[in-house]
Amino acid sequence: MSDLTLNSFPIDGVVFAWAMTSSGENYEIPLDQITEKLDDSQQSIWLHLNLAHSQVQRWLDKTPLIPERVVEMIHEGVTRSRLERIEKLDDCLLMVMNDFHQEFGVKEGEATLGTLWAILTPRLMISLRNKPLNTTDKLRADLRDGQLHPHSAIELFHELIDLRAEYLRTLLIRLSEKMDDLEELLLKGREIPEHENLGRIRIHCSRLRRQFAPELVALHRLQKHLPYWFSAQDKTRLSDDLDLLSFLVQDISNLYDRAKVLQDEQAAHVAEFNARNLQVLSIMTVIFLPMTLLTGIMGMNMEDLPGLKGSFYGVMMLMAACGGLVYAGLKYKKII
């Protein structure tokens, strides 16, 4: 391990560090012992770093643990899902992944997405993020509670993928249940509440699909060009991850289509309601039209108007001519 890497290790920028052994023993590494554990070739290490910390950013520019290409992409702000193999550091694997922000006070079904950078080698996984993310925090809690016992960094990576997929599945279930309630309201002829905005659900599904569909493509590419240090069991788990993510992306598309259909159905109900009201208004207009015409004609007082005294029939003919011209114009324009 390079002295530069050890001496300048950004302890203040470490969120946490975890050690794993082939026997299944794992524990959280005290910050002051990280340098020592990195030198131990018998252990696999997970380092989770805060990318927003200035010391971490300076360390990235100096450390040989992370390839220069990865550092350049981080500085460029690349956030689209991707997987790349880098033929350095024992065939390093770079992953730019979507994860959900760990936020409080956010309504169900409105989780926002953040970016998780992960660099994976046979015995080391370095993950970086700008803001707290749900999956990494949940994975740390499960490790502390003894619910998970990974033997290597690769196995830990699979656990990370599984936990994120589980959170996404839970989110989609909540959205699906909300859609069921809205469909039931519409079928019963009730008005959908304003806060249950179908457009918001549709936009949220569109964003999820736009973020996770490229990741599905990236995993397919990885499956075709796996690093040599992926075991047969790792390949099987990666296939399972692909199947689950494919199902979730398809579920996102189905929810998007359901929201679109429900929006169209709601618009049809509104149009039907408006047409019914216009029909009632048209009938009322037809009923009162003769009375309005009679009262208008009988209410005309032409005796006091200069030049119109005794010309009642002339005014009636002028009104009839105007009406005929309007009718002919509407006919000509094919409006009626």
C-alpha positions in Angstrom: 0.0 0.0 0.0 1.4 3.4 -1.0 2.6 5.7 1.8 0.8 8.6 0.1 -2.5 6.6 0.3 -2.0 5.8 4.0 -0.7 9.1 5.3 -3.4 11.2 3.6 -6.4 8.9 4.2 -9.4 11.1 4.8 -10.6 9.8 8.2 -12.9 12.8 8.6 -14.6 12.0 5.3 -15.3 8.3 6.1 -19.0 7.6 6.9 -18.0 4.1 8.1 -15.7 1.1 7.2 -16.5 -2.6 7.4 -14.2 -5.6 7.4 -15.2 -9.1 6.2 -13.3 -12.4 6.3 -13.7 -15.6 4.3 -15.0 -17.3 7.5 -18.0 -15.0 7.6 -16.8 -12.9 10.5 -17.3 -9.2 9.9 -17.2 -6.1 12.1 -17.1 -2.3 11.8 -13.5 -0.9 11.6 -12.6 2.0 14.0 -11.6 5.0 11.9 -8.0 5.0 13.3 -7.5 1.4 12.3 -8.6 1.7 8.6 -5.0 2.1 7.4 -3.9 -1.0 9.2 -6.8 -3.1 7.9 -6.2 -2.0 4.3 -2.8 -3.6 4.5 -4.3 -7.0 5.6 -4.7 -9.1 2.5 -6.8 -11.7 4.4 -9.7 -9.3 4.8 -12.2 -7.7 2.5 -13.0 -4.1 3.2 -15.9 -1.8 2.5 -15.2 1.9 2.7 -18.2 4.3 2.5 -17.0 7.9 1.9 -18.7 11.3 1.9 -18.0 12.7 -1.5 -19.1 16.2 -0.4 -16.2 16.3 2.1 -13.2 18.4 0.9 -10.7 15.9 2.3 -12.2 13.1 0.3 -12.1 15.1 -2.9 -8.4 15.9 -2.3 -7.7 12.2 -1.5 -9.3 11.1 -4.7 -6.8 13.1 -6.7 -3.9 11.4 -5.0 -4.8 7.9 -4.1 -3.7 4.9 -6.3 -6.7 3.0 -5.0 -9.1 4.6 -7.5 -8.2 4.8 -11.2 -7.8 8.3 -12.8 -10.6 7.6 -15.2 -13.0 7.2 -12.2 -11.8 10.4 -10.6 -12.3 12.2 -13.9 -15.9 11.0 -14.2 -16.7 12.0 -10.6 -15.3 15.5 -11.2 -17.3 15.7 -14.5 -20.5 14.9 -12.5 -21.5 11.8 -14.5 -24.6 10.5 -12.8 -26.2 8.3 -15.4 -26.3 4.6 -14.6 -23.3 2.8 -16.0 -20.9 -0.1 -15.4 -17.3 -0.1 -16.6 -14.5 -2.5 -16.3 -11.2 -0.7 -15.8 -8.1 -2.8 -16.6 -6.1 -1.5 -13.7 -5.9 -2.4 -10.0 -6.7 -6.1 -10.7 -9.5 -5.5 -13.1 -11.5 -2.8 -11.2 -15.2 -2.6 -11.7 -16.8 0.9 -11.7 -20.5 1.3 -11.0 -22.6 4.5 -11.1 -25.9 3.5 -9.5 -29.2 5.1 -8.5 -30.2 5.0 -4.9 -32.9 6.7 -2.8 -32.1 9.7 -0.6 -32.5 9.1 3.1 -34.9 12.0 3.8 -37.3 12.7 6.7 -40.7 14.2 6.3 -41.1 13.0 2.7 -44.5 11.6 1.7 -44.8 8.0 0.8 -44.2 7.3 -2.9 -42.2 10.6 -3.3 -38.7 9.3 -2.6 -36.0 11.2 -4.6 -33.1 9.6 -6.3 -29.4 10.2 -5.6 -26.2 8.8 -7.1 -24.0 6.1 -5.6 -20.5 5.6 -6.9 -19.0 2.2 -6.2 -15.5 0.9 -7.1 -15.2 -2.9 -6.7 -12.1 -5.1 -6.6 -11.8 -8.7 -5.4 -11.2 -7.5 -1.8 -12.2 -3.9 -1.6 -15.4 -1.9 -2.3 -15.3 1.9 -2.1 -18.6 3.6 -2.2 -19.1 7.4 -2.4 -22.1 9.6 -2.1 -22.9 13.3 -1.7 -26.0 12.9 0.5 -27.1 10.1 2.9 -28.7 7.2 0.8 -31.2 4.7 1.9 -29.6 1.5 0.8 -26.2 2.0 2.1 -27.6 3.1 5.5 -29.9 0.1 5.6 -27.0 -2.3 4.6 -24.9 -0.9 7.5 -27.8 -1.3 10.0 -28.3 -5.0 8.8 -24.6 -5.7 9.2 -24.6 -4.2 12.7 -27.6 -6.2 13.7 -26.0 -9.4 12.5 -28.7 -10.1 9.8 -26.0 -10.3 7.1 -22.7 -12.2 7.1 -21.0 -11.5 3.8 -17.7 -13.2 3.1 -16.3 -10.8 0.5 -16.7 -7.4 -1.1 -18.4 -9.1 -4.1 -21.0 -10.7 -1.9 -21.5 -7.4 -0.1 -22.2 -5.8 -3.5 -24.9 -8.3 -4.3 -26.5 -7.5 -0.9 -26.4 -3.9 -1.8 -28.2 -4.6 -5.1 -30.8 -6.8 -3.3 -31.6 -4.2 -0.6 -32.0 -1.4 -3.2 -34.3 -3.6 -5.3 -36.3 -4.4 -2.2 -36.8 -0.7 -1.4 -37.8 -0.1 -5.0 -40.3 -3.0 -4.8 -41.8 -1.5 -1.6 -42.1 1.9 -3.3 -43.8 0.4 -6.3 -46.3 -1.6 -4.1 -47.3 1.7 -2.3 -47.8 3.4 -5.7 -49.8 0.4 -7.0 -52.0 0.5 -3.9 -52.6 4.2 -4.4 -53.5 3.6 -8.0 -56.0 0.8 -6.9 -57.7 3.3 -4.5 -57.9 5.9 -7.3 -59.3 3.4 -9.8 -61.9 2.4 -7.2 -63.0 6.0 -6.7 -63.3 6.6 -10.4 -65.3 3.4 -10.9 -67.7 4.5 -8.2 -68.2 7.8 -10.0 -66.5 9.8 -7.2 -64.2 12.7 -7.8 -60.5 12.1 -7.3 -59.1 14.3 -4.5 -56.7 17.0 -5.7 -53.8 15.8 -3.5 -53.9 12.4 -5.3 -52.6 13.9 -8.5 -52.4 11.3 -11.2 -50.0 13.5 -13.1 -47.5 13.4 -10.2 -47.7 9.6 -10.1 -47.1 9.4 -13.8 -44.1 11.8 -13.7 -42.6 9.8 -10.8 -42.9 6.5 -12.7 -41.4 8.2 -15.7 -38.4 9.3 -13.7 -37.9 5.9 -12.1 -38.1 4.2 -15.5 -35.6 6.7 -17.0 -33.2 6.1 -14.2 -33.4 2.3 -13.8 -33.8 1.2 -17.4 -30.2 2.2 -18.3 -28.9 0.3 -15.3 -30.7 -2.8 -16.5 -28.8 -2.5 -19.8 -25.5 -1.9 -18.0 -26.0 -5.1 -15.9 -26.7 -7.1 -19.1 -23.4 -5.8 -20.5 -21.6 -6.8 -17.3 -23.1 -10.3 -17.5 -21.5 -10.8 -20.9 -18.1 -9.5 -19.8 -17.7 -10.6 -16.2 -14.4 -10.0 -14.4 -12.4 -13.2 -13.9 -12.7 -13.0 -10.1 -16.5 -13.5 -10.3 -17.3 -17.0 -9.1 -20.0 -19.3 -10.4 -22.1 -18.3 -7.4 -21.6 -14.6 -8.2 -22.7 -15.2 -11.8 -25.9 -16.9 -10.5 -26.6 -14.1 -8.1 -26.0 -11.5 -10.9 -28.6 -13.4 -13.0 -31.1 -13.2 -10.2 -30.4 -9.5 -9.8 -31.1 -9.0 -13.5 -34.3 -10.9 -13.3 -35.6 -8.9 -10.3 -34.6 -5.6 -11.8 -36.2 -6.5 -15.2 -39.4 -7.3 -13.3 -39.3 -4.0 -11.4 -38.6 -1.9 -14.5 -41.6 -3.7 -16.2 -43.7 -3.0 -13.2 -42.7 0.7 -13.4 -43.9 0.7 -17.0 -47.1 -0.9 -16.1 -47.8 1.7 -13.4 -47.0 4.5 -15.8 -49.5 3.0 -18.3 -52.2 2.6 -15.6 -51.8 6.2 -14.6 -52.1 7.3 -18.2 -55.2 5.2 -18.8 -56.7 6.5 -15.5 -55.9 10.1 -16.5 -57.7 9.5 -19.9 -60.6 8.0 -18.1 -60.9 10.9 -15.7 -60.7 13.3 -18.6 -63.5 11.4 -20.3 -65.6 11.6 -17.1 -65.0 15.4 -16.9 -65.9 15.8 -20.6 -69.1 13.8 -20.1 -70.0 15.9 -17.1 -69.5 19.1 -19.0 -71.4 17.8 -22.0 -74.4 16.9 -19.8 -74.4 20.4 -18.2 -74.2 22.0 -21.6 -77.1 19.9 -22.8 -79.2 21.1 -19.8 -78.3 24.7 -20.5 -79.2 24.3 -24.2 -82.6 22.8 -23.3 -83.3 25.7 -20.9 -82.2 28.2 -23.7 -84.6 26.6 -26.2 -87.5 26.6 -23.7 -87.1 30.3 -22.8 -86.1 31.5 -26.3 -89.7 32.1 -27.5 -90.6 34.0 -24.3 -87.4 36.0 -24.6 -88.2 36.8 -28.3 -91.8 37.9 -27.5 -90.9 40.0 -24.6 -88.2 41.7 -26.6 -90.5 42.4 -29.5 -93.4 43.5 -27.4 -91.1 45.6 -25.2 -90.0 47.8 -28.2 -91.3 51.3 -27.9 -90.8 52.8 -31.4 -93.2 55.8 -30.9 -90.5 57.9 -29.3 -87.7 57.0 -31.9 -87.3 59.5 -34.7 -88.2 58.1 -38.1 -89.6 54.8 -36.7 -93.1 55.9 -35.8 -95.6 53.4 -37.2 -92.8 51.2 -38.8 -93.3 48.1 -36.6 -93.5 45.7 -39.6 -90.5 47.3 -41.2 -88.4 46.6 -38.1 -89.6 43.0 -38.0 -88.6 42.5 -41.6 -85.2 44.0 -40.9 -84.7 41.6 -37.9 -85.8 38.7 -40.1 -83.3 39.7 -42.8 -80.5 39.9 -40.3 -81.4 36.5 -38.9 -81.4 35.1 -42.5 -78.0 36.5 -43.3 -76.5 35.1 -40.1 -78.0 31.7 -40.9 -76.7 31.8 -44.4 -73.2 32.7 -43.2 -73.2 29.8 -40.7 -74.3 27.5 -43.4 -71.6 28.7 -45.8 -68.9 28.2 -43.2 -70.4 24.7 -42.5 -70.7 25.6 -38.8 -74.3 24.3 -38.9 
